[in-house]
């Protein structure tokens, strides 16, 4: 399982541990990923996603999973999220 957010594409970053003596060693900054279940109003289904805490706040801010995916760029989304986005747009156009 990759350490990448399914909605925003946020992944590990690299940097340095810097000691008091200014010795530098390489390190990784990992995203804060959480397994969450998000409900879609258009399809009425619950989807399990692995997203970052920042993405979860963004989903709440935009008004839910449907609104977030409507504005999201396709190149940032995972294959699973793209499939969910297509299901939601299909359900919205049918309604």
C-alpha positions in Angstrom: 0.0 0.0 0.0 1.5 3.3 -1.1 1.8 6.2 1.3 -0.2 8.5 -1.0 -3.5 10.3 -0.4 -6.1 9.1 -2.8 -7.8 12.5 -3.2 -5.0 15.0 -3.2 -2.0 13.0 -4.3 0.0 14.1 -1.3 3.0 11.8 -0.7 6.2 11.5 1.3 8.7 14.4 1.2 12.4 14.3 2.0 14.5 16.6 4.1 17.1 16.7 6.8 17.4 15.9 10.5 19.5 18.8 11.8 21.2 18.3 15.1 22.4 21.0 17.5 25.8 20.7 16.0 24.3 21.2 12.5 25.0 17.6 11.4 22.5 16.7 8.7 21.1 13.3 8.0 18.4 12.5 5.4 14.9 11.8 6.6 11.3 11.4 5.2 8.2 13.4 6.1 5.2 11.1 5.7 1.7 12.3 5.2 -0.9 11.8 8.0 -3.0 9.2 6.2 -6.3 7.9 7.7 -8.7 5.1 6.6 -12.1 6.8 6.3 -15.5 6.0 5.0 -17.2 8.8 3.1 -20.8 8.9 2.0 -21.9 10.1 -1.4 -25.3 11.9 -1.6 -25.7 11.3 -5.3 -25.3 7.5 -5.2 -26.2 6.8 -1.6 -23.2 4.6 -1.2 -20.3 4.7 1.3 -16.8 4.6 -0.1 -13.6 3.6 1.9 -10.6 5.8 1.1 -7.2 6.3 2.5 -6.8 10.1 2.6 -4.7 12.7 4.5 -6.1 14.6 7.4 -5.8 17.8 5.3 -7.9 16.2 2.6 -10.6 15.2 5.1 -10.8 18.9 6.2 -11.0 20.0 2.6 -13.8 17.5 1.9 -15.8 18.9 4.8 -15.1 22.5 3.8 -16.3 21.9 0.2 -19.5 20.3 1.4 -19.0 16.6 1.0 -17.4 14.0 -1.2 -19.5 14.9 -4.3 -18.6 18.5 -4.2 -14.9 17.8 -3.6 -14.6 15.3 -6.5 -16.5 17.7 -8.8 -13.7 20.3 -8.4 -10.8 17.9 -8.1 -8.3 17.5 -11.0 -8.2 14.1 -12.5 -4.4 13.8 -12.5 -4.3 14.2 -8.7 -6.9 11.5 -8.0 -6.0 7.8 -7.6 -7.6 5.2 -9.9 -10.1 4.3 -7.2 -11.1 7.9 -6.7 -11.5 8.4 -10.5 -13.9 5.4 -10.5 -15.9 7.0 -7.7 -16.0 10.3 -9.5 -17.4 8.7 -12.6 -20.1 6.9 -10.6 -21.1 10.1 -8.9 -21.2 12.2 -12.1 -23.2 9.4 -13.8 -25.7 9.3 -10.9 -26.0 13.2 -10.9 -26.7 13.3 -14.7 -29.3 10.5 -14.4 -31.2 12.3 -11.6 
